């Protein structure tokens, strides 16, 4: 039996170990069940012949932590298996994975076409940092092949060739779903890479490489780790796309630390359990909020009224655990709502085992201009809920009493 024939839950439960008949007997001496943390910054060699063999990858081994280490290799192999990829590289943040991927494949004088409404940090990277390095960005209004074809056609002559498309499988915070098969076909026809941020969907909810995407990236800080004690990221795909990313990450010092890699592997052992419960809770909360007084809109790909529902049923294996909704009273109502929450925590991240709420206009998208916030879906009344694993009744009760406070102007907060 090989890992290719195993279910994702089995792979995850044994995260960090190959599974099969050959691994059923202990090695000599017996090996630890939990992988050790390899904190060494440098490795020793017997002679010049050995260092050449390791450096040229004729012999397995490690040289210097910035180039790779055992804990990163374990995590990379695991995420590659989850995504159906041949290779992966671990970076020190989700943004580092995006930076390394774009820097490896796009150079000054070339253009990236990106989905409008990406995570605010990604949009800031494109508009400010990459722009000053000579890489142009053209924004497509929707994550569809039609919108991306129009954006490609609108690139000015001095914008240079389009080298990459950048989308999110489920967008942050609008929860739009990308048409991955159509975008992959368009990217191929133009000789561009399709890079997909799969953080919200996880490999359990979407495997973009199966639809023809070139590279998939993750913020491991979120669902993969799931415990709010890691900052990390990964890029996965075929070797011809990932090998340049690995070299770029090493050259720029973007590699993940051994402890963060170890903690991410540990967190991944329960991803299938956590994410199943989180999705069940999210679907129930989305349905519960729909039509509630004071809530003007609920965004969740699993609701039939979601504009991308039909597409979501084709490209997603699950609808995710993020729910966005708009309060009719705008920012003042959001403030009252957050102050009134007693169980749900206000925290600017997502994917934890506990439910958290975030206000994108003041956190993830705060550096964008007001019109860009609205275009991204981060308007003044939008609240983003990262649904956790708690008992559903407790979450619904807390949401209900906070919504009542948002409606009647009660700004008091009960004990947490």
HELIX and SHEET records of a PDB file:
HELIX    1   1 UNK A    3  UNK A    5  5                                   3    
HELIX    2   2 UNK A    8  UNK A   13  1                                   6    
HELIX    3   3 UNK A   21  UNK A   23  5                                   3    
HELIX    4   4 UNK A   48  UNK A   55  1                                   8    
HELIX    5   5 UNK A   65  UNK A   67  5                                   3    
HELIX    6   6 UNK A   70  UNK A   83  1                                  14    
HELIX    7   7 UNK A   94  UNK A  105  1                                  12    
HELIX    8   8 UNK A  120  UNK A  124  1                                   5    
HELIX    9   9 UNK A  125  UNK A  130  3                                   6    
HELIX   10  10 UNK A  131  UNK A  132  1                                   2    
HELIX   11  11 UNK A  145  UNK A  153  1                                   9    
HELIX   12  12 UNK A  157  UNK A  159  5                                   3    
HELIX   13  13 UNK A  180  UNK A  190  1                                  11    
HELIX   14  14 UNK A  202  UNK A  205  1                                   4    
HELIX   15  15 UNK A  208  UNK A  211  5                                   4    
HELIX   16  16 UNK A  239  UNK A  252  1                                  14    
HELIX   17  17 UNK A  258  UNK A  268  1                                  11    
HELIX   18  18 UNK A  271  UNK A  289  1                                  19    
HELIX   19  19 UNK A  309  UNK A  315  1                                   7    
HELIX   20  20 UNK A  330  UNK A  340  1                                  11    
HELIX   21  21 UNK A  360  UNK A  362  5                                   3    
HELIX   22  22 UNK A  370  UNK A  376  1                                   7    
HELIX   23  23 UNK A  392  UNK A  408  1                                  17    
SHEET    1   A 7 UNK A  87  UNK A  91  0                                        
SHEET    2   A 7 UNK A 233  UNK A 237 -1                                        
SHEET    3   A 7 UNK A 215  UNK A 219 -1                                        
SHEET    4   A 7 UNK A 193  UNK A 197  1                                        
SHEET    5   A 7 UNK A 162  UNK A 168  1                                        
SHEET    6   A 7 UNK A 111  UNK A 115  1                                        
SHEET    7   A 7 UNK A 136  UNK A 140  1                                        
SHEET    1   B 5 UNK A 295  UNK A 299  0                                        
SHEET    2   B 5 UNK A 322  UNK A 327 -1                                        
SHEET    3   B 5 UNK A 382  UNK A 386 -1                                        
SHEET    4   B 5 UNK A 356  UNK A 358 -1                                        
SHEET    5   B 5 UNK A 345  UNK A 346  1                                        
END                                                                             
